[in-house]
Amino acid sequence: MPKTLPLLEDASPICCDPLGSSATLALDDAMALAVRLKALADPTRLQLLAYLLAQPDQEACTCDLAPVVKLSEPTVSHHLKKLETSGILTKERHGMSVHYRVVPEAIHAIARTLDTATRALTQVV
């Protein structure tokens, strides 16, 4: 049975060095990265994120997102909640609807951590 990761209480973007730039990775950094990667490790969530990133303001309402992935609004809300809990999205209520927005810093932090080119640059400097 897979081990479940704890809920993330601090949704701020992760700030750790690229993997491989050091032989060790602090447990807190490893946990923060794992929680975010786990949130992204779902095809529906990746589709939702791709759609949000393609919007001019990187924001959309749940009612607009449900047709994109051909799922009900409650199911889409569940997926969005996972992305929000991990710090990848934020939400804001606009009247009766909820709008979700990408946290670009969170996406950049994940990319920077996994980017081997960044690792090579840090070794040169």
N, C-alpha and C positions, 0 to 999 in steps of 0.2 A: 504494500500500500504506500503511495507517495506521501512524503512528509509535507504537510501544509505549512506555508510561510505565515508568520504572524501579520496581523493588520499593521500597516504603516501609520504611525501617528504623526510623523514629520514628513509632509509631502513636498518639502523644498527640493530643488534639483540636487542630484548627487554631485559631489565634487571630489572625485578621486583621480589619480593618475591613470593614464592608459594601461590596460592590462599588458603585462610583459615588461613594463618599464622598471619593475622591481620584482624580486622573487617572492614577495609577500603581498597580500592584500588584507587590509584590516577587516575584521569580522563585521564591523558596522558598515563599511563600504560594500563588502560582499553582499550583505543582507539588503542594503538599499538598491543595489544593482539587480539582484535576483528578484526582488519584489516587482521592479519595473519591467524586467524582461518577462516575468511570468504574466503580468498584465497584458503585455504585447503579444504573447505566444498564443494567439487565438485568431483564426482567419477573419471572423466578424469584426473584431476589434481593430485589426489592421485595415480592413475595408473602411470602417468608420473614421479612423485616423487619416487615411488617405483622402477621403472626401473632405474632412475638416481642413486639412492642409491645403487643399485645392481652392478653398473659398477665399475671397479677397481679404476678409478679416479673420480667417481661420476659426470661424464660429458658425454654428447652426443650431436650430431648434430640434428637439427630439422628433417632432412631427415631420420635419424635413428629412431626418436621418432614417427613419423606419422604412420608407420606400426604397432607399438606396440599397439596403441589405435584404429587403423583402422579408422582414420580420415584424412582429407586433411591437407597438411602442413600449409595453412593459419589458419585453425581452431586450430591446435596444437600450432601455434605461438601465437594465442590469449590467450590460456590457459597458455603458458609459460610466456607471458608478465605479466599476473596477478600475477604469482608466483614471477617473478622478481621485480615487483613494490612493492610487500609486503616484499621484502628482503630475501626471501627463496632461490632464485636462482640468479646467476649472468650470464651475457652473454658476449661472446667475438667472434668477427668476425674472421674467418679463411678463407681468400680468399673470395669465393662466399657463403660460408656456415656460419651459426651462431651456436656456441656451447654454451650450457647451462650447468652450474655447480651448484651443491648444496652448500649452505652456511651452513656448519655443525653447526656453532655457533647459527644460527637462529633456527634450529631444536631443538638443546639442550635447548635453552632458552624457547621455547614453552613447551617442555617436562618437564623441571624443574618447570615451573609455574603451570603446571597441576598435578604434581606428589604429591600425598598425602603422600607418604612415606617420601619425602623430608620435607614436613610440619612437620611430626612427629619428624624427626631428629632435625629440628631447634627448636622445642619446648623443646627437651631434653637438648640441649646445652644451 
